Structure formats: structure tokens, C-alpha cells
Amino acid sequence: MQCNIDARGKAVRLVLGIILALLGGGLLLVGSGETWSVIAGLSCLGGGGFTIFEGAAGWCVVRAMGFRTKI
């Protein structure tokens, strides 16, 4: 994987990933084990983890597919 985002893009993705991961953890803790909260929490955790990976690696899957992003 070749780096395809700059420092600003990395920072935005890291912050967004951390926010999503915290939101997912909160949903899992507060949702009392209800199905919707488990699905939403795990989805946020997975998305947040992948977004953190993108920021740390400097690689964006959307840009790798050929789309232009503003960040």
C-alpha cells in the first residue's frame, strides 16, 4: 500500500476513527445488550478501527479506488 493522503488527511482520519471507536464502546456499554446496540456498537468499532488504520498507514481506500476526496 502506497501512501495516498497527506498529513491533514491522516489527522482527520485518526480523530474520526477515535471518535467512532469511543462511540462504539459507549453503545456496547450503555445499550444493555440489546440487539440494535450490539450491532451498532460493533459496526462503529469496526469502522473506527479501520479509519484509525487508514490514518496511521497514510492510505485511504476511497482514494485507492480512484475517487478524489477533499481532505
SULQUI-V646571 format. One line per field, one symbol per residue. ss: DSSP state (~ for helix, > for strand, _ for the rest). A space follows every 10 residues. Layout:
# SULQUI-V646571
ss = ???
This chain:
# SULQUI-V646571
ss = ______~~~~ ~~~~~~~~~~ ~~~~~~~~~~ ____~~~~~~ ~~~~~~~~~~ ~~~~~~~___ ~~~~______ _
